[in-house]
Amino acid sequence: MIDYIYSDAGSPTKMIIWDLGRRCNFDCSYCTAWMHSTTAPFSDFEEYKKTAEFIHKYYSLYKKYHKENWTVMISFTGGEPAINPSFYKLVPYLKEHYPYMRLNLTTNGAWSKNKGQFLLDNMESITVSYHCEGNDKQKALVRDNLLWVRSNISNPEKIKVNVMMHMDYFDETVDLIENFLKPNDIKYIPRTIGDDAKYRSKWFKDADGAMRRTSHVYTGDQLHYIKNHWNSKNKEVQVARIKKETANV
């Protein structure tokens, strides 16, 4: 569990990244054994309750010695939180006992509509990571869920997609962005795979015996596509800032 501070619309927010466990229904080659497992046991709900109590005590003590009006954002991650049965007990428990906590989820998006409705009803925001190494059935389900979520929310900021820009499936990621996410007004961020382009950029045997490659080395054209997104995004931010400053004059 990692925590850090950021400013949300002028209000200081304490974000708690809550890792709910290793279990995942995807098995991506760029995700190490210590980050995911297709067979790891699910964590127990009672353990989650203890963690929630610790967070509450920590937050109460922190707030006691700070004058600002602090808020708390819980960001669930894993593994894949949405396949964990205890997750669907934990969320109502938090809302009942710690209603000041704002809830966010990072997920691979491969869930049923019933679970999707639960997420829409209970999460303040949802981040879907799109993985090209999923099978065709999984990826079709993710795209269908994204359309369903987008059609059932009025605020497009509630959902965004981290597009994992796989070097071997780069055309697929571009097609997803240009012909699916953009036309359907779904917010997205292209994510390079790996913290740099050299560390473990070649195949290696992981601790679980699987072959993995956790950093990707991109071609010049691939990097150009990714950089163009960020250049355009920076221009949008600058224009928005100028408009805001002009309006306040």
Secondary structure by P-SEA (a helix, b strand, c coil): ccccccccccbbbbbbbcccccccccccccccccccccbbbbbbaaaaaaaaaaaaaaaaaaaaacccbbbbbbbbbcccccccaaaaaaaaaaaaccccbbbbbbccccccaaaaaaaaacccbbbbbbbccccaaaaaaaaaaaaaaaaaccccccbbbbccccccaaaaaaaaaaccccccbbbbbbbbcccccccccccccccccbbbbcbbbbcaaaaaaaaaaaaaaaaaaaaaaaaaaaaac
